[in-house]
Amino acid sequence: MSIVESENLTDNEPDHIPVVPSAPMGNGDSIPTAFDPKQLRAGRLKRLRAMMEDQGYAALVLFDPNNQRYATGSRNMFGYFLRNSTRYIYVPLEGPIILFEYPGSAHVSTWLETIDEARTSKVVWSAVNQRDGMSSDPFGIEIAELVEEHGKGNKRVGLDRCALNHARALEAQGLDVYDCMQDTLHCRRIKTPEEIACLAQSMAASEASVAEVEAAIKPGISENELFAIMYGEVIKGGGEFIETRLLSSGPRTNPWFNEASDRKIRPGELVALDTDTIGCHGYYSDFSRTFHVGPGKPTAYQCELYRMAYDQVHHNMGLLKPGISYREIAEKAWKIPERFIDRRYPSIIHGVGMHGETPLVAHHADFDRFSKDGILEPGMVVSVESYIGEVGAADGVKLEEEVLITETGIEKLSRYPFNEALLNKEV
């Protein structure tokens, strides 16, 4: 049996610090939660280099922290590098992978078998000089030298994110520069077995955080207090951060996308949340639930909204299978009653991996504006969305499930129970 090691460790001897695997998910579940971290990293890098060969890249220069982690397992000051393109990783089709790191922090990643060499970044102080030749010219020269050494005459280089002057600096050295973000996302759409195990662990921890939130719901507690409980439990469970603050109550549940505030909840209201969690091992957990605040029972209108959202999610989950096209999903999706169309959720499904990923399947009326056609494939993980609320009403209901596309259909990753009272069932 494999042990699980966190990719978040910064110790230079991580093999000596195993993390106990979480328990199987039960119910005859075929989704494993134990994995070998070296196999996780090797599988992702293999997929990335297969994409590079297919698209004709000599090398990629990865600035996006998610792509860096996908290629190597390396993470450092994640939030900082989401806004500062001062750390980059050179990944050639053939040859050594080189980390260009923030000064003094290379030891965080050099224990990884995927990092062959570490150098100091040429573009460290992004807020000061990233937009002039002081940083971009040396950056371009150094990358061009590496491509000359390892590219076998191929000068096609992919950049996923950078300042304009860095792309121009590479072009000035005679390289053919292309935006590779869509190529990397397309590569990442199919999850390896080890990635699926990471997603299962992340989901289990996220569900535990939502359980603590549900247990704390009572009149007088604020949205911010509930969100703090969820965030704290995410960190306790080995997670990293929550991308959004989507936890709202009462009249703030309609329309959706109101962020947690200091509003105190009252009896008889709804509380809705979306996890949007970058969880353990850097993998996303994305499901939504809506709860009723006691004492007392929910109103008939609240139950009507909840039942529609529940039916929408389950009807659309029933469509999912390998080989179905995104357009066909949009065409066959649950028909939203007219009075709820204006506040429909933007997507029917979206991909899940290290964050919300490709594909995004919009509603039929919006498909050509927001979506590009494709097909579901085994190994994809997607979240199935619903929001039901109407203009002029006080309440809205948000529900969402996360599922794995299998060879024959789907298997649910999210297992958090739905609210029996709002489904109008006997508890």
C-alpha positions, 0 to 999 in steps of 0.5 A: 500500500502506498503512503501519502506524502504531502507535496506541501512539505518543505523539509529536505527529507520529505520521505521521512515524514509520511502523512497517514492516508485517509480512510476509503470513502465507503459504499463500495467506492472504487476511488482510492485516496492513497497515492504515491507522490512521486508517481503523482509528479511523474504522471503529470510531467509525462502528460505535460511533455506529451502535450509539448511534443504534440504541439511542437514546443521545444520548451515551456516557461511556466509563470503560473503557480498552478502550472508550476505545481502540475509540472514539478510539484513545486510550490512556494509563496503561492499567493505572492506568485499569483500576483507577481510573475517573479518565479518561473520554471523552464521545462524543455521537451528534453533536458533538465528542468530548471527552477528560477526561484526567489532569492534564498528560497530554492531549498523549498523545492530542490529536494524534488526529483522533478527539479534538476537545477535551481537558479535565481530568478532574473525578474525578482522585483516585479513591482520595481523593474519588471517593465524595463530592460534591467530584468527582461533582457537578461531573462530573454538571453538566459532562456534563449541560451537554454533553448539553443542548448536543449531544443535541437534547433526548435525555437518554439517556446510556450509562455503561460503568463508573463509581462509583455516585455518578457515575451518581447525579450524572448522574441528579440533572441530569435525565439518563436513565442506562443501562449501555452495556457490553453494547451496546458489546461487542455493537457490537465483536463484528464486526471491521472489516478493519483490526481483523482486520489488527491481530489478525493482527499481534498473533498473529504476534508472540505466536507468536514469543514462544511459539517462544522459550518452546518453545526454552528448555524444558529440565529445571531451568528454572522456570515463572517463567523461561519466563513471563519469556521469553514476557513479554519477547518480547511487549514486544519485539514491540510488545505491551502485557501478558499478562492471566494467568500461565497457564504450568504444568508437571508435576502443576501442569498438572492442574487448569488455571488454576495460575499460573506459579511458581518450580517447576523442570520435570523430564524427561518432564513436560508444560508448558502455556501460554495466551498471553492477550496484549494485543498490538500495537495493543492487540489480543488474541492467545489460543491455547494449546499444551502441550509435552513436556519431553525427553529421552525420549518422552512416555508413552502417557497423555500422548499420549492426553490430547493427542490428545483435546484436539486432536480436541476443538479440531478437531471444534469448529472444524469446526462454525463457520460464519456463521449457526450458533447458539451453542446449536447449537454447544453441542449438536454440540460434541465429546463429552467422555469422562465421566472428564474432564467435571469438569475441562472448560474453561468455554467451547467458544469465546469472542470475541476483539478487544481482549481476550476478548469476546463471545460466550461459548459454554459446554458444553451442560450449562452453556449456560443458566447461562453463555451467551445464544443468538445466531449467528456472523457474518462478521467475528467472531473467536473462540478455540476452547478445550480442556482435558483432565485428570481428577481424580486424575491428574498431567497435563493438556493445554491447546490452543486456536486462534484463528479468523476467521469468514468468509462461508463458514466460518473462516480460522485466525489462529493457526498455531503447530504442534502437538507431533508427539511428543504427537500420536504421529507421527514427527517 
